[in-house]
Each structure stands twice: as C-alpha cells, then as structure tokens.
C-alpha cells in the first residue's frame, strides 16, 4: 500500500513539475543501472525541487538522505519518512545527535542490500551558485559500510548533474544529466580517491562557473544569450566565445498573464515570500503552492461555470488559466 501511494504521488508530482517548468530535459538515461545497489550522488542547487526531479524522472524509486532539522516536528517526521526520506545529523545539529546517524546508515544498508537506490546531495548544503562544491564523505561511508556488512554486494555510484536556466522562476528549463556509473572496487583506505573520482564526474556533468569573479562571468553569459542550463554551451562560449544556439530575451508578458489568471495563488505567494529566509527555497514554495492549491482553484472555477450570469466568464477564466500556465516562459535568470 505504501509503495502504491508513493507511486501515485510520484505521478502527480511529475505532472505538476511539467506544469511548473517549461521544459525538463533528461540525458543519459541509458546509464541508469539495473539489479545492483545504487548510491546516486547529485549536486544541490534548488532545495526540494532537486529530490522531486530525481524521484520522478528515474525508475529507481529512491530513498533520500535529508538534513535532520526538518524532521523535528512529529507530523513532518512521519510524512517525510513515508515519502522515503531519512534524516542525516550534522555537527551543527549537536554532537550528541551524530550517533543517531548509525540508525540511518543501517536503514540505507537494508535498502541497498535489496538493490535499491539512495540519493545523497554530497555537497552537504544547497546553493544557487552554478558550480560543484567540495563533496563530503557521506556517500563513501555508505558504500564501504555496505561492503563491510555485505561483502558480496556490488554497489555503484551514479553521478547526476542538475542545471537550471532560472532557479527561482516558473516557466524555465531544467536539465538532468546522468553520468556513467562508478563501481566501488577499491579498499576503504582509498575513499579519498573515490571522492575525487565522483567529484570529477559531477564537474563533467554540471555547468561549472568558477567562484572567482562569479557574478561578472554569469552576467556576461546571460547578456550574450548563452543557455546557462547547458554545460556544452557554457564551456564552448568560455573556450571559444562562440554560441551554437542563442537564448534570446523574451517579454515577461506571458508570466504576467499567468499571474493574472492565477491571482489567488499569486497572492498567497506574495504573503509567503517575505517569510522565506533562504532564497534557495523560492521555487520550492512556488511549486508547493501550485501543487496543493491549483487543482482546488480550477475546480472552483469549473463549479462557477454552471452558475447563471457568471458561468461563461468563469469558464473563460478557467480556460485562460490553463493556456497561460502552458505558455508561461522564463528561459533565463
């Protein structure tokens, strides 16, 4: 029953994500492994949007390692565990909590033992910055811990790059790029070598703008019309100054029209926005508002369509709301 509910949720979230983003491009699906333990290591730029994309655009039915602070509320704890999220405690959560990670690692061992998949955002935090930050050692601990307990298992690391044309805007483009699997075929003493290997693999998949003069370089790419969600386009421009497919600026009219025909939802976002302290959660909140409230909003408009006097207007408003959603475009930051 739990797996069935999760499958239904993934389907609904996938449909909603395709409504929120203008385009979701998936590359490297042929690299998805079968019949082996999979530790999926991804970069982390867009809060809850990242795990939702990975959960809905692979056939791996993954579990997620998530910072423990979001599990503090008992209701949230049950809900998050139900949707396959497991807590990871960090030093900042208090030294006394670190030992609780052992229970989480035991749970991940059981998932992997059954040739399941666990996703870890190994950078240890999220950031809107378009590059790969140093990776923590959590995924190597997981891999070598599994081998220690189940020596016959053959875990692999699956690197995945996630790039956004505009992190905080609906109607934008997101790219998921699955790299080739990296077998864990070295002794634990070489865990550092495995970390560097995975970090190099991620950097080959993700748009990587160096920290030095970052803002200036990003603005140059945007002004020149380089698709900042496409690593090959960014690398080509940086090395040769050439652009294969230029992204031209477009009018914000489609986004404004979408807001007009979804005005109650937009008002809710304007009310929540000042309370969002971390800008990385901008898209998460926008998406959740739409995911939870869009269907009730459409149903209200549909029911009003049967009332005399306002029925025609309500139906027209509903149709325009749908059209404006699917024509909304925000290709770049």
Secondary structure, 3 states (H helix, E strand, C coil): CHHHHHHHHHHHHHHHHHHHCCEEEEECHHHCCCCCCEEEEECCCCHHHHHHHHHHCCCCCCEEEEEHHHHCCHHHHHHHHHCCEEEECCHHHCHHHHCCHHHHHHHHHHHHHCCCEEEECCCCCCCCCCCCCCCCCHHHHHHHHHHHHCCCCCCEEEEEEEEECCCCCCCCEEEEEECCCEECCCCHHHHHHHHHHHHHHHHCCCCCCCCCCHHHHHHHHHHCCCCCCCHHHHHHHHHHCCCCCCCCCCCCHHHHHHHHHCHHHHHHHHHHHCCCCCHHHHHHHHHHHHHHHHHHHHHHHHHHCCCCCCHHHHHHHHHHHHHHHHHCCCCCC
